[in-house]
Amino acid sequence: MKIPKSLLIDPEKNVVYGTFAVAVSIFAFAYSTNFGKVLILAYYAVWLPLILVDYRRFLRHLSDAWLPLLFVAYVCFSVFWSHAPGTTARASLQYFSHVLCAYVAARTVSVRTLVVGSLIGIFFVLLYSLHVGAYALDTIDGTTNFVGAFGSKNQVGFFASFGIYLCFVFVVFYRRGWPSLVWTAPIGLLSLYMLAIAHSATSVASLPAGLAVVILLGVSKVLSRRYRRVLFAVGACTLVGAIMAALNLGLMDFVLGIFGKDSTLTGRTYLWEQGWEAAQQFPVLGYGYAAYWVQGFAEAERLWAEFYITTRTGFHFHNTYIETLVELGFVGVTLIALVILRAFYGHVSSVIFRDWRADSVVLAGAVGLMLLRSFFEVEILGPYFTASFVVYYGLFKLREVPVVRPQRSRIAIQEAKAASGGTHAIG
Protein backbone atom coordinates (compact mmCIF):
# COMPACT_ATOMS: atom_id res chain seq x y z
CA MET A 1 0.00 0.00 0.00
CA LYS A 2 1.44 3.33 -1.09
CA ILE A 3 0.42 6.46 0.84
CA PRO A 4 0.36 9.69 -1.23
CA LYS A 5 2.91 12.24 -0.02
CA SER A 6 0.24 14.93 0.13
CA LEU A 7 -1.55 13.11 2.98
CA LEU A 8 1.58 13.60 5.09
CA ILE A 9 3.16 16.91 4.07
CA ASP A 10 0.57 18.98 2.21
CA PRO A 11 -1.05 21.42 4.70
CA GLU A 12 -4.28 21.39 2.70
CA LYS A 13 -4.62 17.60 2.65
CA ASN A 14 -2.91 16.26 5.77
CA VAL A 15 -5.48 17.40 8.33
CA VAL A 16 -5.87 13.92 9.83
CA TYR A 17 -2.17 13.18 10.15
CA GLY A 18 -1.29 16.73 11.17
CA THR A 19 -3.93 16.76 13.91
CA PHE A 20 -2.65 13.45 15.24
CA ALA A 21 0.97 14.62 15.17
CA VAL A 22 0.21 17.85 17.03
CA ALA A 23 -1.92 16.06 19.65
CA VAL A 24 0.89 13.55 20.29
CA SER A 25 3.37 16.41 20.59
CA ILE A 26 1.26 18.30 23.15
CA PHE A 27 0.85 15.19 25.28
CA ALA A 28 4.59 14.50 25.04
CA PHE A 29 5.44 18.06 26.11
CA ALA A 30 3.16 17.70 29.13
CA TYR A 31 4.13 14.27 30.42
CA SER A 32 7.50 13.24 29.02
CA THR A 33 8.91 13.41 32.57
CA ASN A 34 6.11 11.09 33.76
CA PHE A 35 6.24 8.43 31.07
CA GLY A 36 9.90 8.65 30.13
CA LYS A 37 11.58 8.44 26.75
CA VAL A 38 8.69 6.70 25.00
CA LEU A 39 6.78 9.98 24.58
CA ILE A 40 9.85 11.85 23.31
CA LEU A 41 10.46 9.09 20.77
CA ALA A 42 6.80 9.33 19.72
CA TYR A 43 7.23 13.10 19.31
CA TYR A 44 10.25 12.62 17.06
CA ALA A 45 8.52 9.81 15.17
CA VAL A 46 5.61 11.99 14.01
CA TRP A 47 7.82 14.82 12.65
CA LEU A 48 11.35 13.85 11.68
CA PRO A 49 10.47 11.08 9.17
CA LEU A 50 8.55 13.67 7.14
CA ILE A 51 11.91 15.10 6.06
CA LEU A 52 12.57 11.88 4.16
CA VAL A 53 9.22 12.09 2.37
CA ASP A 54 10.28 15.23 0.47
CA TYR A 55 13.54 16.70 1.72
CA ARG A 56 13.56 19.40 -0.97
CA ARG A 57 10.49 20.94 0.61
CA PHE A 58 12.47 21.69 3.78
CA LEU A 59 15.59 22.97 2.03
CA ARG A 60 13.80 25.66 0.02
CA HIS A 61 14.40 29.15 1.44
CA LEU A 62 16.19 27.68 4.45
CA SER A 63 18.27 30.86 4.62
CA ASP A 64 15.15 32.74 5.78
CA ALA A 65 15.46 30.87 9.08
CA TRP A 66 18.91 32.35 9.78
CA LEU A 67 17.96 33.86 13.15
CA PRO A 68 16.75 30.68 14.90
CA LEU A 69 19.56 28.73 13.21
CA LEU A 70 22.09 31.22 14.59
CA PHE A 71 20.67 30.92 18.10
CA VAL A 72 20.56 27.11 17.99
CA ALA A 73 24.14 27.04 16.68
CA TYR A 74 25.22 29.30 19.54
CA VAL A 75 23.47 26.99 22.03
CA CYS A 76 25.33 24.00 20.60
CA PHE A 77 28.71 25.76 20.52
CA SER A 78 28.37 26.70 24.19
CA VAL A 79 29.64 23.20 24.95
CA PHE A 80 33.16 24.55 24.35
CA TRP A 81 33.01 26.91 27.36
CA SER A 82 30.42 25.04 29.42
CA HIS A 83 31.06 24.26 33.10
CA ALA A 84 29.29 20.92 32.51
CA PRO A 85 30.16 19.93 28.91
CA GLY A 86 28.38 16.58 29.03
CA THR A 87 25.13 18.12 30.23
CA THR A 88 25.36 20.93 27.68
CA ALA A 89 26.08 18.54 24.80
CA ARG A 90 23.04 16.40 25.57
CA ALA A 91 20.70 19.34 26.26
CA SER A 92 21.79 21.34 23.20
CA LEU A 93 21.20 18.33 20.93
CA GLN A 94 17.71 17.99 22.40
CA TYR A 95 17.04 21.69 21.82
CA PHE A 96 18.28 21.50 18.23
CA SER A 97 16.07 18.50 17.47
CA HIS A 98 13.10 20.22 19.12
CA VAL A 99 13.52 23.32 16.94
CA LEU A 100 13.90 21.06 13.90
CA CYS A 101 10.56 19.41 14.69
CA ALA A 102 8.93 22.84 14.95
CA TYR A 103 10.41 23.71 11.55
CA VAL A 104 9.00 20.53 10.00
CA ALA A 105 5.61 21.26 11.56
CA ALA A 106 5.59 24.82 10.18
CA ARG A 107 6.32 23.51 6.68
CA THR A 108 3.71 20.75 6.76
CA VAL A 109 0.85 21.74 9.09
CA SER A 110 -1.60 24.61 8.69
CA VAL A 111 -2.44 26.91 11.59
CA ARG A 112 -5.99 25.55 11.74
CA THR A 113 -4.65 22.00 12.03
CA LEU A 114 -2.26 23.16 14.75
CA VAL A 115 -5.17 24.65 16.69
CA VAL A 116 -7.36 21.54 16.34
CA GLY A 117 -4.53 19.16 17.23
CA SER A 118 -3.53 21.28 20.22
CA LEU A 119 -7.11 21.36 21.51
CA ILE A 120 -7.36 17.57 21.34
CA GLY A 121 -3.97 17.16 22.98
CA ILE A 122 -4.79 19.63 25.76
CA PHE A 123 -8.09 17.87 26.43
CA PHE A 124 -6.32 14.57 27.12
CA VAL A 125 -3.57 16.33 29.08
CA LEU A 126 -6.06 18.00 31.42
CA LEU A 127 -8.23 14.90 31.61
CA TYR A 128 -5.27 12.82 32.76
CA SER A 129 -4.30 15.38 35.40
CA LEU A 130 -7.90 15.49 36.60
CA HIS A 131 -7.79 11.70 36.88
CA VAL A 132 -4.61 11.87 38.97
CA GLY A 133 -6.22 14.59 41.10
CA ALA A 134 -3.15 15.59 43.08
CA TYR A 135 -2.95 18.70 45.25
CA ALA A 136 0.23 20.11 46.78
CA LEU A 137 1.14 22.60 49.50
CA ASP A 138 3.16 25.57 48.33
CA THR A 139 5.80 25.88 51.04
CA ILE A 140 6.53 29.49 50.06
CA ASP A 141 3.08 31.06 50.37
CA GLY A 142 1.31 28.34 52.36
CA THR A 143 -1.49 27.72 49.84
CA THR A 144 -2.76 24.35 48.60
CA ASN A 145 -3.13 24.14 44.83
CA PHE A 146 -4.12 21.58 42.23
CA VAL A 147 -1.01 20.21 40.51
CA GLY A 148 -2.44 17.16 38.74
CA ALA A 149 0.07 14.83 37.12
CA PHE A 150 2.53 17.70 36.64
CA GLY A 151 3.41 18.35 40.24
CA SER A 152 3.21 22.03 39.29
CA LYS A 153 0.25 24.41 39.46
CA ASN A 154 1.88 26.64 36.84
CA GLN A 155 1.95 23.87 34.27
CA VAL A 156 -1.69 23.03 34.93
CA GLY A 157 -2.49 26.71 34.60
CA PHE A 158 -0.54 27.01 31.37
CA PHE A 159 -2.32 24.19 29.56
CA ALA A 160 -5.69 25.35 30.90
CA SER A 161 -5.16 28.97 29.81
CA PHE A 162 -3.81 27.90 26.43
CA GLY A 163 -6.83 25.63 25.99
CA ILE A 164 -9.16 28.58 26.63
CA TYR A 165 -7.21 30.71 24.17
CA LEU A 166 -7.37 28.04 21.46
CA CYS A 167 -11.10 27.48 22.01
CA PHE A 168 -11.68 31.19 21.55
CA VAL A 169 -9.69 31.53 18.31
CA PHE A 170 -11.13 28.32 16.90
CA VAL A 171 -14.71 29.44 17.43
CA VAL A 172 -14.00 32.92 16.05
CA PHE A 173 -11.87 32.05 13.02
CA TYR A 174 -11.95 28.33 12.19
CA ARG A 175 -15.26 26.77 13.16
CA ARG A 176 -17.31 25.12 10.45
CA GLY A 177 -20.91 25.07 11.59
CA TRP A 178 -22.47 24.17 14.93
CA PRO A 179 -20.70 20.79 15.35
CA SER A 180 -17.49 22.73 15.97
CA LEU A 181 -19.09 24.41 18.98
CA VAL A 182 -20.31 21.07 20.30
CA TRP A 183 -16.91 19.38 20.45
CA THR A 184 -14.97 22.44 21.64
CA ALA A 185 -17.39 23.26 24.49
CA PRO A 186 -16.20 20.42 26.80
CA ILE A 187 -12.56 21.41 26.22
CA GLY A 188 -13.29 25.03 27.06
CA LEU A 189 -15.26 24.17 30.19
CA LEU A 190 -12.61 21.73 31.40
CA SER A 191 -9.91 24.34 30.80
CA LEU A 192 -11.83 26.97 32.76
CA TYR A 193 -12.34 24.60 35.68
CA MET A 194 -8.68 23.53 35.76
CA LEU A 195 -7.49 27.14 35.58
CA ALA A 196 -9.71 28.03 38.51
CA ILE A 197 -8.44 25.24 40.81
CA ALA A 198 -4.78 25.64 39.84
CA HIS A 199 -4.53 29.19 41.26
CA SER A 200 -1.77 30.08 38.80
CA ALA A 201 -1.49 33.88 38.82
CA THR A 202 0.85 33.87 35.81
CA SER A 203 -1.62 31.94 33.67
CA VAL A 204 -4.63 34.01 34.73
CA ALA A 205 -2.81 37.30 34.14
CA SER A 206 -1.34 36.35 30.75
CA LEU A 207 -4.54 34.98 29.20
CA PRO A 208 -6.38 38.34 28.87
CA ALA A 209 -3.32 39.84 27.16
CA GLY A 210 -3.27 37.10 24.53
CA LEU A 211 -7.01 37.45 23.93
CA ALA A 212 -6.66 41.24 23.74
CA VAL A 213 -4.09 40.92 20.95
CA VAL A 214 -6.45 38.68 18.99
CA ILE A 215 -9.45 40.97 19.49
CA LEU A 216 -7.57 44.13 18.46
CA LEU A 217 -6.06 42.52 15.38
CA GLY A 218 -9.35 40.81 14.56
CA VAL A 219 -11.27 44.10 14.70
CA SER A 220 -8.70 45.70 12.38
CA LYS A 221 -10.05 43.56 9.53
CA VAL A 222 -12.80 46.08 8.87
CA LEU A 223 -10.28 48.92 8.56
CA SER A 224 -8.12 49.92 5.64
CA ARG A 225 -4.35 49.54 5.95
CA ARG A 226 -4.00 53.23 6.69
CA TYR A 227 -6.33 53.07 9.67
CA ARG A 228 -4.81 49.78 10.84
CA ARG A 229 -1.51 51.61 11.25
CA VAL A 230 -3.23 54.32 13.27
CA LEU A 231 -4.89 51.65 15.43
CA PHE A 232 -1.53 49.94 15.91
CA ALA A 233 0.19 53.15 16.99
CA VAL A 234 -2.62 54.15 19.36
CA GLY A 235 -2.92 50.63 20.75
CA ALA A 236 0.82 50.29 21.37
CA CYS A 237 0.98 53.64 23.18
CA THR A 238 -2.13 52.81 25.22
CA LEU A 239 -0.70 49.44 26.21
CA VAL A 240 2.58 50.94 27.39
CA GLY A 241 0.73 53.67 29.30
CA ALA A 242 -1.62 51.15 30.91
CA ILE A 243 1.29 48.98 32.07
CA MET A 244 3.13 51.95 33.57
CA ALA A 245 -0.03 53.18 35.30
CA ALA A 246 -0.81 49.71 36.63
CA LEU A 247 2.64 49.39 38.15
CA ASN A 248 2.59 52.87 39.68
CA LEU A 249 -0.95 52.58 41.07
CA GLY A 250 -0.30 49.21 42.69
CA LEU A 251 -2.60 47.24 40.41
CA MET A 252 -0.04 44.41 40.29
CA ASP A 253 -0.18 44.05 44.06
CA PHE A 254 -4.00 44.01 43.88
CA VAL A 255 -4.05 41.26 41.26
CA LEU A 256 -1.50 39.19 43.15
CA GLY A 257 -3.45 39.73 46.35
CA ILE A 258 -6.44 37.95 44.82
CA PHE A 259 -4.28 34.82 44.71
CA GLY A 260 -2.90 35.35 48.20
CA LYS A 261 0.47 36.59 46.96
CA ASP A 262 2.48 39.78 47.25
CA SER A 263 4.82 41.74 45.00
CA THR A 264 7.72 39.41 45.81
CA LEU A 265 5.96 36.84 43.58
CA THR A 266 6.49 34.08 46.17
CA GLY A 267 10.25 34.26 45.99
CA ARG A 268 10.71 35.03 42.31
CA THR A 269 12.18 38.48 42.89
CA TYR A 270 14.77 36.91 45.19
CA LEU A 271 15.55 34.33 42.50
CA TRP A 272 15.95 37.10 39.94
CA GLU A 273 18.46 38.83 42.20
CA GLN A 274 20.38 35.59 42.62
CA GLY A 275 20.34 35.02 38.87
CA TRP A 276 21.65 38.50 38.16
CA GLU A 277 24.48 38.00 40.63
CA ALA A 278 25.34 34.63 39.10
CA ALA A 279 25.38 36.17 35.61
CA GLN A 280 28.05 38.66 36.66
CA GLN A 281 30.55 35.84 36.97
CA PHE A 282 30.47 35.09 33.22
CA PRO A 283 28.50 37.97 31.67
CA VAL A 284 29.37 37.55 27.98
CA LEU A 285 29.04 33.82 27.26
CA GLY A 286 27.52 32.44 30.46
CA TYR A 287 28.03 29.10 32.20
CA GLY A 288 26.98 27.11 29.14
CA TYR A 289 23.56 25.88 28.06
CA ALA A 290 21.86 23.94 30.90
CA ALA A 291 25.16 24.06 32.84
CA TYR A 292 24.07 26.00 35.94
CA TRP A 293 21.46 23.74 37.55
CA VAL A 294 23.76 20.76 37.90
CA GLN A 295 23.89 18.51 40.96
CA GLY A 296 27.08 19.05 42.89
CA PHE A 297 27.44 22.73 41.97
CA ALA A 298 27.45 24.78 45.18
CA GLU A 299 25.14 27.63 44.13
CA ALA A 300 22.57 25.35 42.56
CA GLU A 301 22.55 23.13 45.65
CA ARG A 302 22.09 26.19 47.88
CA LEU A 303 19.06 27.47 45.94
CA TRP A 304 17.50 24.00 45.78
CA ALA A 305 17.79 23.80 49.56
CA GLU A 306 16.37 27.30 50.13
CA PHE A 307 13.31 26.56 47.98
CA TYR A 308 12.77 23.02 49.31
CA ILE A 309 13.46 21.35 45.94
CA THR A 310 14.25 17.90 47.30
CA THR A 311 14.55 16.33 43.84
CA ARG A 312 17.38 18.79 42.99
CA THR A 313 16.15 18.99 39.40
CA GLY A 314 13.67 20.94 37.30
CA PHE A 315 14.28 24.36 38.80
CA HIS A 316 15.11 27.71 37.22
CA PHE A 317 15.17 31.46 37.82
CA HIS A 318 11.52 31.92 36.74
CA ASN A 319 12.48 34.42 34.06
CA THR A 320 13.53 33.44 30.54
CA TYR A 321 15.93 36.34 30.11
CA ILE A 322 17.69 35.99 33.46
CA GLU A 323 17.98 32.23 32.93
CA THR A 324 19.41 32.80 29.46
CA LEU A 325 21.75 35.46 30.80
CA VAL A 326 23.14 33.00 33.33
CA GLU A 327 23.49 30.11 30.88
CA LEU A 328 24.40 31.92 27.64
CA GLY A 329 25.46 35.42 28.66
CA PHE A 330 24.56 38.71 27.00
CA VAL A 331 25.05 37.19 23.55
CA GLY A 332 22.50 34.47 24.22
CA VAL A 333 19.90 36.71 25.85
CA THR A 334 20.12 39.10 22.88
CA LEU A 335 19.55 36.27 20.41
CA ILE A 336 16.61 34.69 22.23
CA ALA A 337 14.97 38.10 22.69
CA LEU A 338 15.28 38.70 18.94
CA VAL A 339 13.76 35.27 18.23
CA ILE A 340 10.71 35.95 20.40
CA LEU A 341 10.20 39.54 19.24
CA ARG A 342 10.67 38.60 15.59
CA ALA A 343 8.01 35.89 15.89
CA PHE A 344 5.57 38.26 17.62
CA TYR A 345 6.13 41.44 15.64
CA GLY A 346 6.36 39.54 12.36
CA HIS A 347 2.74 38.41 12.58
CA VAL A 348 1.48 41.68 14.04
CA SER A 349 3.10 43.67 11.23
CA SER A 350 1.74 41.19 8.68
CA VAL A 351 -1.81 42.02 9.80
CA ILE A 352 -1.24 45.77 10.19
CA PHE A 353 0.94 46.61 7.22
CA ARG A 354 0.10 43.84 4.73
CA ASP A 355 -2.92 41.66 3.96
CA TRP A 356 -5.14 40.69 6.91
CA ARG A 357 -5.02 36.96 7.59
CA ALA A 358 -6.65 35.01 10.40
CA ASP A 359 -3.58 32.75 10.71
CA SER A 360 -1.34 35.71 11.53
CA VAL A 361 -3.85 37.00 14.07
CA VAL A 362 -3.96 33.62 15.84
CA LEU A 363 -0.18 33.22 15.86
CA ALA A 364 0.36 36.81 17.03
CA GLY A 365 -1.89 36.16 20.02
CA ALA A 366 -0.30 32.80 20.79
CA VAL A 367 3.26 34.13 20.63
CA GLY A 368 2.16 37.20 22.61
CA LEU A 369 0.86 34.86 25.32
CA MET A 370 4.24 33.09 25.44
CA LEU A 371 6.06 36.44 25.39
CA LEU A 372 4.25 37.60 28.50
CA ARG A 373 4.85 34.29 30.26
CA SER A 374 8.55 34.51 29.44
CA PHE A 375 8.97 37.15 32.15
CA PHE A 376 7.84 34.69 34.82
CA GLU A 377 8.62 31.23 33.42
CA VAL A 378 11.42 29.53 31.47
CA GLU A 379 9.61 27.63 28.72
CA ILE A 380 11.07 28.99 25.48
CA LEU A 381 14.67 28.25 26.39
CA GLY A 382 14.14 24.53 26.96
CA PRO A 383 13.25 21.60 24.69
CA TYR A 384 9.96 19.70 24.83
CA PHE A 385 7.88 22.70 25.90
CA THR A 386 4.68 23.76 24.18
CA ALA A 387 5.70 27.42 24.47
CA SER A 388 9.01 26.98 22.62
CA PHE A 389 7.31 24.84 19.96
CA VAL A 390 4.64 27.51 19.36
CA VAL A 391 7.16 30.38 19.22
CA TYR A 392 9.40 28.62 16.71
CA TYR A 393 6.42 27.40 14.70
CA GLY A 394 5.18 30.99 14.53
CA LEU A 395 8.63 32.24 13.53
CA PHE A 396 9.00 29.70 10.74
CA LYS A 397 5.44 30.42 9.56
CA LEU A 398 6.47 33.97 8.66
CA ARG A 399 7.68 32.42 5.42
CA GLU A 400 4.94 30.54 3.61
CA VAL A 401 5.70 27.13 2.14
CA PRO A 402 6.74 27.72 -1.48
CA VAL A 403 4.41 26.15 -4.00
CA VAL A 404 6.30 24.25 -6.66
CA ARG A 405 4.56 22.73 -9.65
CA PRO A 406 5.36 19.09 -10.43
CA GLN A 407 8.03 18.55 -13.09
CA ARG A 408 5.52 17.17 -15.57
CA SER A 409 3.35 20.28 -15.24
CA ARG A 410 6.30 22.59 -15.84
CA ILE A 411 7.28 20.69 -18.98
CA ALA A 412 3.73 20.87 -20.32
CA ILE A 413 3.62 24.62 -19.70
CA GLN A 414 6.96 25.15 -21.42
CA GLU A 415 5.81 23.09 -24.44
CA ALA A 416 2.60 25.10 -24.64
CA LYS A 417 4.54 28.36 -24.56
CA ALA A 418 6.91 27.09 -27.25
CA ALA A 419 4.02 26.05 -29.47
CA SER A 420 2.32 29.40 -28.98
CA GLY A 421 5.52 31.23 -29.82
CA GLY A 422 6.04 29.16 -32.96
CA THR A 423 2.51 29.85 -34.22
CA HIS A 424 2.94 33.57 -33.61
CA ALA A 425 6.21 33.56 -35.58
CA ILE A 426 4.59 31.88 -38.59
CA GLY A 427 1.73 34.35 -38.53
Buried (B, 14 or more C-beta within 10 A) or exposed (E): EEEEBEBBBBBEBBBEBBBBBBBBBBBBBBBBBEBEEEBBEBBBEBBEEBBEBBEEBBEEEEEEBEBBBEBBEBBBBBBEBBBBBEBBBBBBBBBBBBBBBBBBBBBBBBBBBBBBBBBBBBBBBBBBBBEEEEEBEBEBBEBEBBBBBBBBBBBBBBBBBBBBBBBBBBBBBBBEEEEBEEBBEEBBEBBBBBBEBBBBBBBBBBBEBBBBBBBBBBEBEEBEEEEBBEBBEEBEEEBEEEEEEBEEEEEBEEBBEEBEBEEEBBBBBBBBEBBBEBBEEBEEBBBBBBBBBBEEBEBBBEBBEEBEBEEBEEBBBBBBBBBBBBBBBBBBBBBBBBBBEBBBBBBBBBBBEEEBBBBBBBBBBBBBBBBBBBBBBBBBBBBBBBBBBBBBBBBBBBBEBEEEEEEEEEEEEEEEEEEEEEEEEEE
